[in-house]
Amino acid sequence: MERTMRETPLREEHEKLGARMVDFAGWYMPVTYTNIVEEHKRVRTKVGLFDVSHMGRYWIGGRDHIKLVDRIITNNRATMKPGQIRYSLILNGQGGILDDVLVYSMGDEGTLLVVNAGNRDVIWKWIERERKGFVVDVTDMSQDYAMIAMQGPESVALLNKISDLDTKKLKYYHLTRSTVLGDPEVIVSRTGYTGEDGFELIMSANKAAHFWRELMNVGKGLGVGPAGLGCRDTLRLEAGMPLHGHEIDDTINPLEAGLDWAVKLDKEDFIGKQATLDLKAKGLDRKLVGLNVAGKRIPRQGQEVIRDGKVVGTICSGTLGPWVDEIIATAYVPPAMGEVGMTFDIPFRSKTKAVKPGDNGQKALVVPLPFYKRPGKK
């Protein structure tokens, strides 16, 4: 059968390793190699390799690149130092989240935006629309470059084996160009989406397979192994990190999602600023919370959250956390019900009996986010 999905430069490497490949946001991607639990625990204890080449990488350069970036992001590009990375959001005019992105400061040279795979086309069109009136050069680097994430406590040791980088000097959410496996143009960032220490490497697409094989080979003594999108999701949920289309989307404002720290309302105007200010003045109708769920069934996106027989909220994500060994979930509920210690019911529908809102389901307890914090992290 002819494939219509997009592929990364590492497709053949995944297939050689026996990965189960799936359609993810139109991309042919590995969901698991062995199983989610094994891969999850490898990242928590050793080091896992992720192919994240499907993410978008957009270069914005030219005289007005900082002005344009600050127009479309909620964080502050103008105050960033060269080599610094910031998490940010891109909002629509109503304050809804189009995507969450990483902003790489390359100094006066330009800015690199790393965007989610499912939103690549949306954000590219958004940049093209907003660039009018700015003196900028905008380039889609996504196809010419690949991206590999190495995540876990042994990632420092692995990077030390293959690069000339002094990892002690590369701080969290910073980047540098470094010689890795003999290539002097690799962008190394101390970032990730797992809750662990780790790095993300950006290299030429035609070198990606070589990098992947060498990382697997050099890292054997460190317990390295491939990690698929399945464990990437369980890892990020344990770490309390949002996923677009679940905890955040174009109808949800950053204040509701608990992401106000990434929104600089004191900077000059940006898209969605006024809507966010209006919501702040009005007050929130909902907020994102973490839940520990009793029982054996895992809540899924869209399920109702019940209190005193009434539907008061909706589940965003749920899983059995392989490391925390608990059923965990995120949900939106009214702010007055979002305090730690509040309890809810989550009804489950069965094939034989429809569960009504008034029926008791599995109990859910509001707990602080994140569910997991790596040892030593403040």
Backbone torsions as a table, in degrees:
resi	resn	phi	psi	omega
1	MET	NA	131.8	-178.3
2	GLU	-70.8	133.2	-179.6
3	ARG	-82.2	138.5	174.4
4	THR	-112.9	-4.8	179.8
5	MET	-78.5	153.5	172.6
6	ARG	-72.2	152.9	-179.4
7	GLU	-128.3	149.7	173.5
8	THR	-91.4	166.6	178.1
9	PRO	-64.9	-7.0	-176.3
10	LEU	-104.5	11.8	-177.5
11	ARG	-54.2	-48.5	-177.3
12	GLU	-64.0	-35.2	178.5
13	GLU	-64.2	-41.3	178.6
14	HIS	-63.4	-43.4	-178.1
15	GLU	-67.1	-36.8	176.9
16	LYS	-62.0	-32.6	-179.3
17	LEU	-85.3	3.2	176.6
18	GLY	78.2	23.8	-178.1
19	ALA	-64.5	146.2	170.2
20	ARG	-86.6	114.2	-173.8
21	MET	-96.3	141.7	-178.2
22	VAL	-138.1	169.5	173.1
23	ASP	-86.6	114.8	177.0
24	PHE	-122.4	109.0	179.3
25	ALA	52.6	37.0	179.3
26	GLY	85.2	6.3	-179.9
27	TRP	-111.9	143.6	177.3
28	TYR	-87.3	99.6	-168.2
29	MET	-130.0	154.4	177.7
30	PRO	-79.2	125.0	176.2
31	VAL	-91.6	-36.5	173.9
32	THR	-150.7	158.6	172.1
33	TYR	-110.5	-45.7	175.3
34	THR	-115.0	-75.6	171.3
35	ASN	-157.0	160.1	-173.5
36	ILE	-61.2	-43.5	-176.2
37	VAL	-63.2	-45.8	-179.9
38	GLU	-62.2	-44.8	-179.4
39	GLU	-67.6	-39.0	177.2
40	HIS	-59.6	-49.6	-177.1
41	LYS	-69.3	-28.8	175.5
42	ARG	-62.9	-42.1	179.4
43	VAL	-66.5	-36.9	179.9
44	ARG	-71.4	-25.9	-173.3
45	THR	-116.8	-27.1	-175.5
46	LYS	-126.4	-110.8	176.8
47	VAL	-157.8	132.8	177.9
48	GLY	-117.6	147.8	178.2
49	LEU	-107.3	130.3	178.5
50	PHE	-119.0	137.2	168.8
51	ASP	-86.6	110.8	178.0
52	VAL	-117.9	28.4	-179.3
53	SER	-66.7	-18.7	-179.7
54	HIS	-71.9	-13.8	177.9
55	MET	-71.5	149.9	-179.3
56	GLY	-81.5	144.6	177.3
57	ARG	-130.7	107.2	-174.7
58	TYR	-113.9	124.1	-179.8
59	TRP	-96.4	130.2	176.1
60	ILE	-124.0	113.3	179.2
61	GLY	-125.1	-172.7	-179.4
62	GLY	99.2	171.3	-172.9
63	ARG	-55.3	-39.5	-173.2
64	ASP	-103.9	21.5	-172.9
65	HIS	-62.3	-37.5	-179.7
66	ILE	-68.2	-40.1	179.3
67	LYS	-63.1	-42.3	179.8
68	LEU	-66.0	-45.2	-179.6
69	VAL	-60.9	-43.9	179.6
70	ASP	-67.4	-22.0	175.4
71	ARG	-70.1	-33.9	-172.1
72	ILE	-105.1	-11.9	179.6
73	ILE	-110.0	159.3	-179.2
74	THR	-86.6	-25.1	179.3
75	ASN	-83.5	-173.8	-173.0
76	ASN	-113.2	106.1	178.0
77	ARG	-75.1	-33.9	-174.1
78	ALA	-62.9	-28.5	-177.4
79	THR	-93.4	3.4	-178.7
80	MET	-80.5	141.4	175.4
81	LYS	-89.1	155.3	176.5
82	PRO	-56.0	133.7	-179.7
83	GLY	89.3	-0.2	179.5
84	GLN	-93.6	149.9	176.9
85	ILE	-123.8	140.0	174.8
86	ARG	-131.0	140.7	170.9
87	TYR	-77.2	136.6	-179.8
88	SER	-148.6	174.4	178.3
89	LEU	-124.6	151.7	171.7
90	ILE	-115.4	121.4	-174.3
91	LEU	-108.1	155.1	168.0
92	ASN	-87.3	-179.9	-175.9
93	GLY	-65.0	-20.4	178.6
94	GLN	-91.1	2.8	178.9
95	GLY	87.4	4.4	176.9
96	GLY	-77.0	152.2	-173.9
97	ILE	-87.9	111.0	175.3
98	LEU	-74.7	-34.0	178.2
99	ASP	-171.3	157.6	166.0
100	ASP	-107.8	138.9	-168.8
101	VAL	-136.1	163.6	168.3
102	LEU	-107.1	133.8	-178.5
103	VAL	-108.2	114.3	179.9
104	TYR	-98.3	120.2	175.9
105	SER	-87.9	116.8	174.0
106	MET	-103.9	31.7	179.5
107	GLY	69.1	-143.5	179.5
108	ASP	-71.4	-15.7	-177.5
109	GLU	-64.6	-40.7	-179.4
110	GLY	162.5	-171.6	-178.8
111	THR	-131.7	136.6	174.5
112	LEU	-108.4	126.1	174.7
113	LEU	-104.8	125.7	174.8
114	VAL	-105.6	118.1	-172.5
115	VAL	-119.1	162.3	-178.3
116	ASN	-70.7	147.0	-175.9
117	ALA	-57.7	-43.3	-177.0
118	GLY	-68.8	-14.0	-177.1
119	ASN	-115.3	10.7	-176.8
120	ARG	-54.7	-51.6	-176.1
121	ASP	-66.5	-39.7	-179.9
122	VAL	-61.9	-46.6	-176.7
123	ILE	-71.6	-36.7	177.5
124	TRP	-60.6	-46.1	178.5
125	LYS	-64.0	-35.7	178.9
126	TRP	-64.1	-45.0	178.2
127	ILE	-62.8	-45.1	-179.6
128	GLU	-60.8	-37.0	179.2
129	ARG	-69.0	-42.0	-173.3
130	GLU	-84.0	-12.6	-176.2
131	ARG	-73.0	-15.2	-177.9
132	LYS	-59.0	129.5	-179.0
133	GLY	93.2	-9.2	177.8
134	PHE	-107.2	142.1	175.4
135	VAL	-87.7	94.5	-175.6
136	VAL	-142.3	158.7	169.6
137	ASP	-116.1	124.4	-178.0
138	VAL	-117.9	126.6	-176.7
139	THR	-130.9	133.2	173.2
140	ASP	-88.1	105.8	-178.2
141	MET	-91.9	3.2	-168.6
142	SER	-61.0	-40.0	-176.7
143	GLN	-80.0	-29.1	-176.2
144	ASP	-82.7	-16.0	-177.8
145	TYR	-127.6	152.6	175.7
146	ALA	-115.3	168.2	-176.9
147	MET	-143.8	125.7	179.2
148	ILE	-122.1	129.2	176.4
149	ALA	-102.0	130.6	173.2
150	MET	-114.4	117.0	-169.3
151	GLN	-129.0	136.0	177.5
152	GLY	132.3	166.5	-174.9
153	PRO	-61.5	-22.5	179.0
154	GLU	-93.3	5.7	-178.3
155	SER	-67.1	-32.3	177.0
156	VAL	-63.1	-47.6	179.6
157	ALA	-62.0	-38.5	179.7
158	LEU	-66.6	-45.4	179.6
159	LEU	-63.9	-37.2	178.4
160	ASN	-61.7	-28.4	-178.9
161	LYS	-76.4	-21.6	-171.9
162	ILE	-119.2	0.8	-175.8
163	SER	-138.8	168.5	175.0
164	ASP	-98.0	13.8	-176.0
165	LEU	-77.8	136.4	171.3
166	ASP	-86.2	96.3	-174.1
167	THR	-63.6	-22.9	179.2
168	LYS	-66.4	-25.0	-177.8
169	LYS	-91.3	-13.8	179.6
170	LEU	-90.2	105.6	-176.2
171	LYS	-78.8	163.7	176.2
172	TYR	-58.9	136.9	-177.8
173	TYR	60.0	42.6	170.4
174	HIS	-133.6	163.3	-178.0
175	LEU	-138.4	163.7	174.8
176	THR	-156.3	157.9	167.8
177	ARG	-90.1	133.8	-174.8
178	SER	-146.2	159.1	173.6
179	THR	-83.9	115.9	179.9
180	VAL	-125.9	124.7	-177.4
181	LEU	51.0	39.5	176.4
182	GLY	83.3	-5.3	179.5
183	ASP	-96.3	115.2	-175.1
184	PRO	-80.8	-2.2	-173.6
185	GLU	-110.0	19.7	-178.0
186	VAL	-79.6	132.2	173.5
187	ILE	-89.0	121.9	-179.7
188	VAL	-113.9	121.9	177.4
189	SER	-120.1	142.8	177.2
190	ARG	-92.3	79.6	-175.0
191	THR	-142.8	172.9	177.1
192	GLY	172.3	176.6	-173.5
193	TYR	-132.7	38.3	-173.2
194	THR	-129.9	-15.4	-173.2
195	GLY	88.3	-0.2	178.1
196	GLU	-108.0	164.5	169.9
197	ASP	-66.0	149.7	179.8
198	GLY	173.4	-178.7	-176.1
199	PHE	-137.8	153.8	172.2
200	GLU	-123.4	129.0	-175.5
201	LEU	-109.6	131.2	175.0
202	ILE	-112.9	120.9	-179.0
203	MET	-136.7	168.2	177.3
204	SER	-57.5	141.0	-177.0
205	ALA	-58.6	-34.6	-177.7
206	ASN	-74.5	-5.3	177.1
207	LYS	-107.2	-3.0	-172.3
208	ALA	-61.5	-45.0	-177.9
209	ALA	-63.1	-40.1	177.6
210	HIS	-62.7	-45.0	178.7
211	PHE	-60.0	-46.2	-178.3
212	TRP	-59.4	-47.8	-178.0
213	ARG	-64.7	-40.7	-179.6
214	GLU	-68.1	-40.3	177.4
215	LEU	-61.8	-41.6	178.2
216	MET	-64.9	-39.4	-177.6
217	ASN	-74.3	-50.2	-177.6
218	VAL	-65.4	-31.1	-175.6
219	GLY	-88.1	5.5	-177.5
220	LYS	-54.3	-45.5	-178.2
221	GLY	-70.7	-11.4	-179.8
222	LEU	-100.0	0.4	179.9
223	GLY	82.9	23.0	-178.0
224	VAL	-64.8	151.8	175.1
225	GLY	-164.3	159.3	178.5
226	PRO	-73.0	150.1	-179.3
227	ALA	-134.4	133.1	-175.8
228	GLY	-97.7	-178.5	-178.2
229	LEU	-66.7	-24.3	178.7
230	GLY	-60.9	-50.6	179.9
231	CYS	-76.1	-23.4	175.2
232	ARG	-61.4	-36.1	179.0
233	ASP	-72.4	-43.0	179.8
234	THR	-68.6	-35.1	178.0
235	LEU	-65.5	-47.1	-177.1
236	ARG	-67.4	-33.6	179.8
237	LEU	-69.9	-42.9	174.5
238	GLU	-57.2	-37.6	-178.2
239	ALA	-81.8	0.4	176.9
240	GLY	71.2	26.4	-178.5
241	MET	-94.4	135.4	-175.8
242	PRO	-75.2	153.5	174.3
243	LEU	-121.1	127.3	180.0
244	HIS	-64.4	134.7	-173.8
245	GLY	96.1	-8.7	177.6
246	HIS	-123.9	-82.0	179.6
247	GLU	-75.3	-25.9	-178.8
248	ILE	-134.0	146.7	173.3
249	ASP	-162.6	-173.1	-172.9
250	ASP	-77.7	6.4	173.2
251	THR	-110.8	-3.1	-175.5
252	ILE	-109.0	131.7	178.5
253	ASN	-89.6	148.3	179.2
254	PRO	-54.6	-33.2	-179.9
255	LEU	-63.9	-37.9	178.9
256	GLU	-68.5	-34.0	-176.6
257	ALA	-85.7	1.8	-178.7
258	GLY	72.9	24.1	-177.6
259	LEU	-108.7	24.1	-179.3
260	ASP	-61.0	-24.9	178.6
261	TRP	-64.6	-18.8	179.7
262	ALA	-99.2	8.8	-178.8
263	VAL	-118.9	115.2	-177.7
264	LYS	-99.4	89.1	-176.7
265	LEU	-72.0	-10.2	180.0
266	ASP	-92.3	-2.0	177.4
267	LYS	-87.5	174.4	-179.5
268	GLU	-61.0	170.3	-172.3
269	ASP	-55.4	139.0	171.9
270	PHE	-138.3	161.0	-176.9
271	ILE	-63.4	125.9	-179.4
272	GLY	93.8	-3.7	-177.4
273	LYS	-64.3	-48.7	-176.3
274	GLN	-64.2	-39.6	178.6
275	ALA	-63.5	-36.3	178.9
276	THR	-70.7	-40.4	175.8
277	LEU	-62.1	-41.0	179.4
278	ASP	-63.1	-42.2	179.6
279	LEU	-66.3	-39.1	178.8
280	LYS	-62.0	-41.0	179.8
281	ALA	-70.3	-37.0	-178.2
282	LYS	-73.8	-37.6	-174.7
283	GLY	102.5	151.8	-174.8
284	LEU	-83.7	146.1	172.9
285	ASP	-97.5	-15.9	-178.3
286	ARG	-153.1	157.7	175.8
287	LYS	-146.4	153.9	179.8
288	LEU	-83.2	133.9	178.4
289	VAL	-132.4	160.2	172.0
290	GLY	-98.9	144.9	-178.2
291	LEU	-129.0	136.2	163.3
292	ASN	-97.5	128.1	-172.2
293	VAL	-112.8	125.8	177.0
294	ALA	-79.5	157.4	178.6
295	GLY	99.8	-164.3	-173.3
296	LYS	-116.5	-12.9	-175.7
297	ARG	-95.6	140.9	-176.0
298	ILE	-93.4	124.8	176.5
299	PRO	-64.9	144.7	179.8
300	ARG	-119.1	159.9	-178.8
301	GLN	-53.0	132.9	177.4
302	GLY	95.2	-12.5	178.6
303	GLN	-67.7	150.3	-177.8
304	GLU	-78.5	148.0	172.3
305	VAL	-111.5	126.1	-171.3
306	ILE	-114.4	139.3	169.8
307	ARG	-141.0	129.8	-178.9
308	ASP	53.1	39.4	176.0
309	GLY	78.3	3.5	-178.5
310	LYS	-117.4	144.5	175.4
311	VAL	-73.5	119.8	-177.1
312	VAL	-121.3	-8.7	-176.6
313	GLY	-164.6	-178.1	-175.6
314	THR	-139.5	138.1	176.4
315	ILE	-72.8	138.6	175.6
316	CYS	-98.8	-51.4	-179.1
317	SER	-145.3	155.0	174.9
318	GLY	-155.0	149.5	177.6
319	THR	-164.8	165.8	165.2
320	LEU	-89.3	109.4	-178.2
321	GLY	-66.7	112.6	-176.6
322	PRO	-60.9	-30.0	-178.0
323	TRP	-91.1	-44.7	-179.6
324	VAL	-77.7	-14.8	176.2
325	ASP	56.8	43.8	176.7
326	GLU	-143.3	154.6	171.3
327	ILE	-79.0	122.3	-176.4
328	ILE	-123.9	155.2	-179.6
329	ALA	-156.3	162.7	170.1
330	THR	-119.9	151.9	-178.4
331	ALA	-155.8	156.7	170.0
332	TYR	-100.1	128.3	179.2
333	VAL	-138.2	165.1	175.1
334	PRO	-58.8	141.1	-178.4
335	PRO	-52.2	-37.6	-179.0
336	ALA	-66.2	-18.6	179.5
337	MET	-104.1	7.7	-174.2
338	GLY	-97.0	10.3	-179.6
339	GLU	-73.8	145.5	177.1
340	VAL	-57.5	132.8	-178.5
341	GLY	101.8	-15.0	177.1
342	MET	-67.1	145.2	-178.9
343	THR	-119.0	150.9	179.2
344	PHE	-138.4	168.9	169.6
345	ASP	-111.1	141.5	174.0
346	ILE	-120.0	105.1	-178.4
347	PRO	-74.9	143.9	176.7
348	PHE	-117.8	129.6	177.8
349	ARG	-84.2	138.6	178.0
350	SER	-115.7	170.5	-179.8
351	LYS	-71.4	-22.6	-174.3
352	THR	-103.8	-18.3	-175.2
353	LYS	-148.9	128.4	175.9
354	ALA	-82.1	125.9	-179.9
355	VAL	-87.6	123.0	-179.1
356	LYS	-88.3	157.3	-179.4
357	PRO	-52.2	-31.6	-178.7
358	GLY	-78.6	-13.5	-178.7
359	ASP	-76.5	151.7	175.8
360	ASN	-76.0	136.4	173.8
361	GLY	-117.0	-148.6	175.1
362	GLN	-79.4	141.6	179.8
363	LYS	-77.1	141.7	177.4
364	ALA	-129.4	134.6	-176.9
365	LEU	-115.3	129.0	176.4
366	VAL	-70.1	127.2	-180.0
367	VAL	-130.3	160.8	179.4
368	PRO	-66.3	147.3	170.0
369	LEU	-97.3	144.8	1.5
370	PRO	-80.3	167.9	176.0
371	PHE	-75.2	-27.1	-177.9
372	TYR	-134.7	137.5	173.1
373	LYS	-133.1	127.7	-174.2
374	ARG	-64.4	148.1	-179.6
375	PRO	-55.6	132.8	177.3
376	GLY	90.2	-11.6	179.2
377	LYS	-82.2	133.4	-179.2
378	LYS	-78.0	NA	NA
